[in-house]
Amino acid sequence: MAKAAIKPDGSPTSRPARQKSRRGSGAVRIYESLRQEILCLELKPGSALDEVSLGNRFKLSRSPVREALVRLASEGLVVILRNRSTIVAPFNLQAMPSFLDALTLMQRATHRLAAMFRDDVDLARIIEAQAAFEAAHRRGDILAMIESNYAFHTAIAEAGRNPYLTSVYGRLLDEAKRMHHARPAGEPAWATAPSLPEHAALTKAIMSRDAELAERLAHEHIFQFRNSLTRFLDQHETAPIDLGGLGSPSNSTKPNSTEPDSTKPNRPRPEARKSESTRIAADKRNSVKPRTWAATGRATRAGRIG
């Protein structure tokens, strides 16, 4: 235990508190860096996060690294597995319809409340985020458009004065933000340009305190998001895209499993050697085809997205 230093008058200094503050700030720095990298897909879904490697990267001990990973896990951005290893949370295609339903409900509720309870400071933040979105669109800066779109809807949610709804909505927006970044290299984001007039209309409804209109526009805005996502998946049915956990065989064979699939090739079961026909059937059962946008398109259509 660190001993407190003594001042000339005999009173203890606050050095231990400052040391504790530095340790806490280290965990915050790791959390903020990893969170941004996860949301922007710099860290791919399903990729491993090793505490020792992260400690070396940030030049900190494992304790603040572990603290940051636990915080990220509480937000659903990483998964701590049974063997105590940690991975970036994979996309869960099977849960996509439920995700979109939740996003729709939260957006309608938060935007309605924003029209009812916003003040001038809230309105200024909403207008500022909208202006940043428009400026990014004029520059053709896709990454800035994604960030300012996130800031726009976050500012609206906070204007609604309900921290519980804002917290849930923020977590859903995080997942939507990752989806915006999930596109083939060199292609534009799939749901940004249509947002320009919709954002302007939402801002005007909130400014005029028209709760009914704000909720309706928020619902239509999410409907556009759903349709854009479905069209994007359909357009890339035959293009294989590296999305980490989204395309892993473990997601297609075990939807609820969060552990990465084995890298060993599948082999016929022992009983499959009894006859040639049995062996062929077992091979078909054990074979797993690589996942592509075609697979994701079928999954979303089956879930009736849009």
C-alpha positions in Angstrom: 0.0 0.0 0.0 1.3 3.5 -0.9 2.1 5.7 2.1 0.8 9.2 2.1 3.5 11.9 2.0 3.6 14.3 5.0 3.5 18.1 4.7 5.8 20.3 6.8 2.9 21.0 9.1 2.4 17.3 9.7 -0.8 16.9 7.6 -0.9 14.2 4.9 -0.8 15.2 1.2 -3.3 14.0 -1.4 -0.7 12.1 -3.5 -2.4 8.6 -3.1 -5.7 10.2 -4.4 -3.8 11.6 -7.4 -2.3 8.1 -8.1 -5.8 6.6 -8.0 -7.1 9.3 -10.3 -4.3 8.5 -12.8 -5.2 4.8 -12.7 -8.9 5.7 -13.3 -8.0 8.0 -16.2 -6.0 5.2 -17.8 -9.1 2.9 -17.8 -11.2 5.7 -19.3 -8.6 6.3 -22.0 -8.5 2.6 -22.9 -12.3 2.4 -22.9 -12.8 5.4 -25.1 -10.1 4.3 -27.6 -11.5 0.7 -27.9 -15.1 1.9 -28.1 -14.4 4.2 -31.0 -12.4 1.4 -32.8 -15.2 -1.1 -32.3 -18.0 1.3 -33.5 -15.9 2.2 -36.6 -15.1 -1.5 -37.3 -11.4 -0.8 -37.0 -11.7 -3.8 -34.6 -13.7 -6.3 -36.5 -16.6 -8.2 -35.0 -15.4 -11.4 -33.4 -11.7 -10.3 -33.1 -9.8 -11.2 -29.9 -8.9 -8.6 -27.3 -5.9 -9.7 -25.3 -5.3 -8.0 -22.0 -1.5 -8.3 -22.1 -1.3 -6.9 -25.7 -3.6 -4.0 -24.8 -1.6 -3.3 -21.7 1.6 -3.1 -23.8 -0.2 -0.9 -26.3 -1.4 1.7 -23.8 1.6 1.2 -21.5 -0.6 0.4 -18.5 -1.1 -2.6 -16.3 -3.8 -5.2 -16.8 -6.1 -3.8 -14.1 -7.2 -0.7 -16.1 -7.4 -2.8 -19.2 -9.7 -5.3 -17.5 -11.8 -2.4 -16.1 -12.2 -0.9 -19.6 -13.2 -4.3 -21.0 -15.8 -4.9 -18.3 -17.3 -1.5 -19.1 -17.4 -2.3 -22.8 -19.0 -5.7 -22.0 -21.8 -3.9 -20.0 -22.6 -2.0 -23.2 -22.7 -5.1 -25.3 -19.7 -4.1 -27.4 -17.4 -6.9 -26.3 -18.1 -10.4 -25.0 -16.2 -12.0 -22.1 -16.2 -15.7 -22.8 -16.2 -18.6 -20.4 -12.4 -19.1 -20.7 -12.0 -15.5 -19.6 -10.9 -14.3 -23.0 -12.6 -11.4 -24.6 -13.8 -10.7 -28.2 -15.5 -7.9 -30.0 -19.2 -8.5 -30.1 -20.3 -10.2 -33.3 -23.3 -9.0 -35.3 -26.3 -11.2 -34.5 -28.2 -11.6 -37.7 -30.9 -13.8 -36.1 -31.7 -10.9 -33.8 -31.8 -8.3 -36.5 -35.7 -8.0 -36.7 -35.9 -7.6 -32.9 -33.1 -5.0 -33.0 -34.9 -3.0 -35.7 -38.2 -3.2 -33.7 -36.5 -1.9 -30.6 -34.8 0.9 -32.5 -38.1 2.0 -34.0 -39.8 2.1 -30.6 -37.0 3.9 -28.9 -36.6 6.5 -31.7 -40.3 7.3 -31.7 -40.4 7.7 -28.0 -37.2 9.8 -27.6 -38.0 12.1 -30.5 -41.6 12.7 -29.3 -40.3 13.5 -25.8 -37.7 15.9 -27.3 -40.5 17.9 -29.0 -42.2 18.1 -25.6 -39.4 18.9 -23.2 -36.5 20.4 -25.2 -35.1 23.8 -24.2 -33.1 26.3 -26.1 -29.7 24.7 -25.2 -31.0 21.3 -26.5 -32.3 22.9 -29.7 -28.9 24.6 -30.3 -27.1 21.2 -30.0 -29.6 19.5 -32.4 -29.2 22.3 -34.9 -25.4 22.2 -34.6 -25.3 18.4 -35.2 -27.6 18.8 -38.2 -25.4 21.6 -39.6 -22.4 19.3 -39.2 -24.2 16.5 -41.1 -25.1 18.8 -44.0 -21.5 20.1 -44.2 -20.1 16.5 -44.2 -22.6 15.7 -47.0 -21.4 18.6 -49.1 -17.8 17.5 -48.7 -18.7 13.9 -49.5 -17.1 12.8 -46.1 -18.9 9.5 -45.3 -17.2 9.0 -42.0 -18.1 12.5 -40.8 -21.7 11.9 -41.9 -21.9 8.8 -39.8 -20.5 10.6 -36.8 -22.7 13.6 -37.1 -25.8 11.5 -37.7 -25.1 9.7 -34.5 -24.6 13.1 -32.7 -27.9 14.4 -34.1 -30.0 11.6 -32.8 -28.2 11.4 -29.5 -28.8 15.2 -29.0 -32.5 14.6 -29.7 -32.7 11.7 -27.2 -31.0 13.7 -24.5 -33.5 16.6 -25.1 -36.3 14.2 -24.1 -35.2 14.3 -20.4 -35.6 10.5 -19.9 -32.2 8.9 -19.0 -33.6 5.4 -19.2 -34.8 5.7 -22.7 -31.7 7.6 -23.7 -29.5 4.8 -22.4 -31.3 2.1 -24.2 -31.5 4.2 -27.4 -27.8 5.0 -27.2 -26.9 1.3 -27.1 -29.1 0.7 -30.2 -27.5 3.6 -32.0 -24.1 2.1 -31.3 -25.1 -1.1 -33.1 -26.6 1.0 -36.0 -23.4 2.9 -36.2 -21.4 -0.3 -36.7 -23.8 -1.3 -39.4 -23.2 2.0 -41.2 -19.5 1.2 -41.3 -20.1 -2.4 -42.6 -19.8 -1.8 -46.3 -17.3 -2.9 -49.0 -14.2 -0.7 -49.2 -14.7 2.2 -51.6 -18.5 2.1 -51.5 -20.6 4.9 -49.9 -22.6 4.4 -46.7 -26.0 2.9 -47.5 -28.3 5.2 -45.5 -26.9 8.7 -45.3 -28.1 10.8 -48.3 -31.8 10.2 -47.7 -31.4 11.6 -44.2 -30.8 15.2 -45.3 -34.5 16.3 -45.8 -35.6 13.9 -43.0 -33.3 15.5 -40.5 -34.4 19.0 -41.5 -38.0 18.0 -41.0 -37.3 16.5 -37.6 -35.5 19.5 -36.4 -38.4 21.8 -37.5 -40.9 19.6 -35.7 -38.9 19.6 -32.5 -38.4 23.4 -32.8 -42.2 23.9 -33.1 -42.8 21.4 -30.2 -45.1 19.3 -32.4 -44.8 16.0 -30.6 -47.2 14.1 -32.9 -45.3 15.2 -36.0 -41.9 14.5 -34.5 -42.9 10.9 -33.6 -44.3 10.3 -37.1 -41.2 11.6 -38.8 -39.0 9.5 -36.5 -41.0 6.4 -37.5 -40.7 7.2 -41.2 -37.0 7.9 -40.7 -36.4 4.4 -39.2 -38.5 2.9 -42.0 -36.1 4.4 -44.5 -33.2 3.0 -42.5 -34.8 -0.5 -42.6 -35.4 -0.3 -46.4 -31.9 1.0 -47.1 -30.4 -1.8 -45.1 -32.4 -4.4 -47.0 -31.6 -2.9 -50.4 -27.9 -2.8 -49.5 -27.9 -6.5 -48.5 -29.8 -7.4 -51.7 -27.4 -5.5 -53.9 -24.4 -7.4 -52.4 -25.9 -10.9 -52.5 -22.9 -12.4 -54.4 -20.1 -10.2 -53.0 -18.2 -11.8 -50.1 -17.3 -9.2 -47.4 -15.0 -9.7 -44.5 -17.1 -8.7 -41.4 -15.4 -10.8 -38.8 -18.0 -12.4 -36.5 -20.8 -11.6 -38.9 -19.5 -14.1 -41.4 -18.2 -16.7 -39.0 -19.5 -20.3 -39.4 -20.2 -20.3 -35.6 -22.9 -17.8 -36.2 -24.7 -19.9 -38.8 -24.5 -23.2 -36.9 -24.9 -21.9 -33.3 -26.8 -18.6 -33.3 -26.6 -18.1 -29.5 -23.0 -19.0 -29.1 -20.5 -16.2 -28.5 -17.3 -18.3 -28.7 -15.3 -18.4 -32.0 -15.6 -21.6 -34.0 -12.7 -24.0 -34.3 -10.3 -23.4 -37.1 -9.9 -27.2 -37.7 -11.7 -28.5 -40.8 -14.9 -30.5 -40.3 -14.5 -34.3 -40.4 -17.2 -37.0 -40.8 -18.4 -38.5 -37.6 -17.1 -42.0 -36.7 -20.5 -43.6 -37.4 -20.5 -42.1 -40.9 -18.0 -44.8 -42.0 -20.6 -47.5 -41.8 -21.6 -47.1 -45.5 -20.8 -44.9 -48.4 -24.3 -43.3 -48.4 -24.1 -42.5 -44.7 -20.7 -41.0 -45.1 -21.9 -38.7 -47.9 -24.9 -37.6 -45.8 -22.6 -36.8 -42.9 -20.3 -34.8 -45.1 -23.2 -32.7 -46.2 -24.4 -32.2 -42.6 -20.9 -31.2 -41.4 -20.0 -28.9 -44.3 -20.3 -25.2 -43.7 -20.3 -22.8 -46.6 -18.6 -19.4 -46.3 -21.1 -16.7 -45.3 -21.6 -13.8 -47.8 -24.0 -10.9 -48.2 -26.2 -13.5 -49.9 -26.5 -15.3 -46.6 -27.2 -12.1 -44.8 -29.9 -11.1 -47.3 -31.7 -14.4 -46.9 -31.5 -14.1 -43.1 -33.0 -10.6 -43.1 -35.7 -11.4 -45.6 -36.7 -14.4 -43.4 -37.0 -12.1 -40.5 -39.2 -9.7 -42.6 -36.9 -6.7 -42.2 -38.4 -3.6 -43.8 
